[in-house]
Amino acid sequence: VYLDVLRQDLDAAELGLQKLLTEPEAENRFSFWNLWGLVALWKSDLEKAELYFTRALSARKVTKKDRSATLNDLSWTLILQARYEEAKNFLEESLRVYPYSITTHLNLQYCFR
């Protein structure tokens, strides 16, 4: 799946992720849902991206840094849907979780100055 993403073959990546969903504990893995969220975002499937990022955030083991990055990705998904207040809330939460993310600081300033 990662090679498909690197090759930008997003359809193949999505098929690989669908197959991986049958693996034990896949539905509880942060990295699985986060990657699928990124693939959906890159494919401009914003509904699925939002769903998958939300699933990633509900996974059992998520580091603060990963949670912050996923909140940032989720916020971009919402910005692309013109859901700015929700996006701002997620960006602010991202900074509360991990205040060292330069990308999140820049996104917040860029989108909501």
Phi and psi in degrees as a GROMACS rama.xvg file:
@    title "Ramachandran Plot"
@    xaxis  label "Phi"
@    yaxis  label "Psi"
@TYPE xy
-61.9737  -38.4283  TYR-2
-65.3315  -37.3422  LEU-3
-62.3465  -40.9551  ASP-4
-64.3094  -45.2277  VAL-5
-62.3521  -35.6362  LEU-6
-79.6916  -3.51232  ARG-7
62.8243  29.7282  GLN-8
-93.8684  79.6523  ASP-9
-70.4581  -30.0083  LEU-10
-65.3098  -43.3952  ASP-11
-65.0098  -39.2837  ALA-12
-61.7978  -43.2196  ALA-13
-64.2481  -40.5238  GLU-14
-62.871  -41.8632  LEU-15
-62.3933  -40.122  GLY-16
-66.326  -38.7482  LEU-17
-61.2455  -39.8532  GLN-18
-68.0511  -39.4645  LYS-19
-65.79  -24.0257  LEU-20
-58.4409  -24.2951  LEU-21
-79.9976  -10.4214  THR-22
-70.4397  146.074  GLU-23
-57.3216  134.509  PRO-24
69.1971  3.72335  GLU-25
-58.1622  -40.0217  ALA-26
-67.446  -12.3591  GLU-27
-103.548  4.43157  ASN-28
-95.7429  125.833  ARG-29
-57.221  -50.1042  PHE-30
-61.5689  -34.3532  SER-31
-62.361  -53.9257  PHE-32
-69.8268  -35.6958  TRP-33
-64.6865  -44.0334  ASN-34
-63.7585  -42.0964  LEU-35
-65.3928  -35.666  TRP-36
-62.7032  -42.0769  GLY-37
-64.6922  -42.3052  LEU-38
-60.7023  -46.0985  VAL-39
-62.8665  -41.1025  ALA-40
-62.069  -45.641  LEU-41
-65.7047  -26.6042  TRP-42
-86.9036  1.94693  LYS-43
63.3762  27.0738  SER-44
-94.935  80.6309  ASP-45
-68.3343  -33.2214  LEU-46
-62.1294  -47.7399  GLU-47
-67.3375  -40.1282  LYS-48
-58.0738  -45.6621  ALA-49
-60.4735  -44.9302  GLU-50
-61.5618  -46.7118  LEU-51
-69.7468  -39.1649  TYR-52
-64.3546  -38.4782  PHE-53
-64.609  -40.4875  THR-54
-63.7626  -40.3115  ARG-55
-59.8978  -42.6731  ALA-56
-67.576  -21.8487  LEU-57
-92.8378  2.52196  SER-58
-63.9851  158.619  ALA-59
-65.1829  -47.4532  ARG-60
-117.261  106.345  LYS-61
-133.674  125.503  VAL-62
-71.9745  160.363  THR-63
-60.3592  -41.9282  LYS-64
-63.6224  -44.2802  LYS-65
-65.0535  -42.0272  ASP-66
-60.2316  -44.5375  ARG-67
-61.2149  -45.4413  SER-68
-63.9214  -39.518  ALA-69
-70.5454  -37.3437  THR-70
-61.0539  -38.2704  LEU-71
-64.1438  -45.6049  ASN-72
-62.7431  -41.8107  ASP-73
-61.4771  -39.5935  LEU-74
-62.7147  -39.0429  SER-75
-65.2187  -36.2798  TRP-76
-59.572  -41.1801  THR-77
-73.1761  -38.3994  LEU-78
-59.4947  -41.5435  ILE-79
-66.3412  -15.4772  LEU-80
-102.038  9.13267  GLN-81
62.0188  31.9318  ALA-82
-103.597  67.2431  ARG-83
-67.2691  -41.4779  TYR-84
-63.9083  -44.0157  GLU-85
-61.3833  -43.0107  GLU-86
-61.2259  -43.7313  ALA-87
-60.7486  -41.1409  LYS-88
-61.4623  -41.879  ASN-89
-68.9016  -37.1915  PHE-90
-63.8519  -42.2413  LEU-91
-65.7149  -39.8251  GLU-92
-63.5699  -39.9249  GLU-93
-56.4347  -42.664  SER-94
-72.0771  -30.8053  LEU-95
-67.338  -38.4676  ARG-96
-71.427  -43.2725  VAL-97
-146.371  90.0906  TYR-98
-72.2899  0.21355  PRO-99
-95.1769  3.33623  TYR-100
-78.9993  104.087  SER-101
-62.6939  -40.0319  ILE-102
-58.6623  -43.8735  THR-103
-66.05  -41.6054  THR-104
-57.9877  -46.9888  HIS-105
-64.5671  -41.3682  LEU-106
-63.3337  -41.2773  ASN-107
-63.711  -43.564  LEU-108
-67.5599  -41.435  GLN-109
-65.354  -43.731  TYR-110
-84.3208  -26.4269  CYS-111
-133.901  39.9857  PHE-112
